[in-house]
Amino acid sequence: MESETRRRRPVEEVEEDLLFLVAQGYTNREIGVRLGRTQTAVKGLLQRTYLRLWIPNRVALANYARSRRPPGREYLRGFEARA
């Protein structure tokens, strides 16, 4: 019954950007450059996001990001999606 008590908390703006970049396949280093953060800060943000959303790893996070993105909508203004 523990899974029934778990609730995903709302995603913050920086986490929205992180979700978009992870779903596009960017590395922590590339994400850091785009968000103006260090690679270590990105790792911490990822860990916080995993815990906040009850997601176990990066692949699951990317899948979650893809599943919640409305078609045709960009999360991160000013950044091109990877081809």
HELIX and SHEET records of a PDB file:
HELIX    1   1 GLU A    2  THR A    5  1                                   4    
HELIX    2   2 GLU A   13  ALA A   23  1                                  11    
HELIX    3   3 ASN A   28  LEU A   35  1                                   8    
HELIX    4   4 GLN A   39  LEU A   53  1                                  15    
HELIX    5   5 ARG A   58  ARG A   68  1                                  11    
END                                                                             
